[in-house]
Amino acid sequence: MSKNNLILVAYCVYRKAYYVIPNANADTDWSPRGAAKIKNKKCIRDRGRALMLAHDIDRKMKTEYGVREVTIRRKDREKASCDFVFI
């Protein structure tokens, strides 16, 4: 049976920040609306740093689908009825 996991790097257009979401489910969290439902408190303003962090996590976890990027627009965030929190 496969692990069916991946690491998402979600870019929130509204906040202009990247969120690294480790161990996301490939069936439900891969879409922008699914990524918006995940509560993640750490944000990174630089795309390069976010991708490097995601690939470092992927090297340790050995996920099935690797690292993927997704963009969360305002409409996706509102439909998911949640908000990301800055630290």
Secondary structure per residue as TSV (DSSP state, phi and psi in degrees):
chain	resnum	aa	ss	phi	psi
A	1	M	-	360.0	137.6
A	2	S	-	-82.4	159.5
A	3	K	-	-75.5	-31.3
A	4	N	-	57.8	40.8
A	5	N	E	-125.4	162.7
A	6	L	E	-155.1	172.4
A	7	I	E	-114.7	123.1
A	8	L	E	-98.0	138.6
A	9	V	E	-111.7	102.3
A	10	A	E	-97.2	126.1
A	11	Y	E	-101.2	120.0
A	12	C	E	-94.1	112.6
A	13	V	T	-65.2	-36.9
A	14	Y	T	-65.1	-43.4
A	15	R	T	-92.5	-14.3
A	16	K	T	55.7	51.2
A	17	A	E	-145.5	157.5
A	18	Y	E	-106.3	142.5
A	19	Y	E	-123.9	128.0
A	20	V	E	-95.0	119.4
A	21	I	E	-114.6	98.4
A	22	P	E	-78.6	151.6
A	23	N	E	56.7	45.2
A	24	A	E	-80.8	150.7
A	25	N	E	-80.0	128.8
A	26	A	T	-69.9	-25.5
A	27	D	T	-79.0	-40.1
A	28	T	T	-107.9	-28.1
A	29	D	S	-99.9	-1.0
A	30	W	S	-74.3	-26.3
A	31	S	S	-79.6	160.1
A	32	P	H	-59.8	-38.9
A	33	R	H	-68.2	-37.5
A	34	G	H	-68.3	-37.3
A	35	A	H	-69.1	-30.8
A	36	A	H	-70.7	-22.6
A	37	K	H	-76.5	-20.4
A	38	I	S	-77.4	130.1
A	39	K	-	-91.5	115.5
A	40	N	-	-131.7	129.3
A	41	K	-	-96.2	-12.0
A	42	K	-	-98.9	126.9
A	43	C	-	-119.2	153.2
A	44	I	B	-130.6	130.8
A	45	R	S	-82.0	-20.7
A	46	D	-	-102.7	126.3
A	47	R	H	-64.6	-40.0
A	48	G	H	-62.4	-44.5
A	49	R	H	-64.3	-38.4
A	50	A	H	-65.1	-42.3
A	51	L	H	-69.5	-37.6
A	52	M	H	-64.3	-42.9
A	53	L	H	-62.2	-42.6
A	54	A	H	-64.2	-40.4
A	55	H	H	-70.9	-32.8
A	56	D	H	-64.9	-41.5
A	57	I	H	-65.5	-39.7
A	58	D	H	-63.9	-36.7
A	59	R	H	-63.6	-35.7
A	60	K	H	-78.7	-40.0
A	61	M	H	-85.1	-26.4
A	62	K	-	55.2	61.2
A	63	T	-	-70.7	160.6
A	64	E	S	-74.0	-42.1
A	65	Y	S	-103.6	-1.2
A	66	G	-	76.7	-144.7
A	67	V	E	-107.0	132.1
A	68	R	E	-131.0	150.0
A	69	E	E	-106.5	144.9
A	70	V	E	-142.8	144.7
A	71	T	E	-107.4	128.3
A	72	I	E	-103.7	114.2
A	73	R	-	-92.4	170.9
A	74	R	H	-59.4	-40.8
A	75	K	H	-66.4	-34.4
A	76	D	H	-67.5	-39.5
A	77	R	H	-67.4	-40.6
A	78	E	H	-68.0	-37.7
A	79	K	H	-68.9	-29.5
A	80	A	H	-80.7	-14.0
A	81	S	T	52.7	48.8
A	82	C	-	-147.3	171.0
A	83	D	-	-141.0	144.5
A	84	F	-	-82.6	150.0
A	85	V	-	-114.4	135.0
A	86	F	-	-88.2	145.3
A	87	I	-	-98.1	360.0
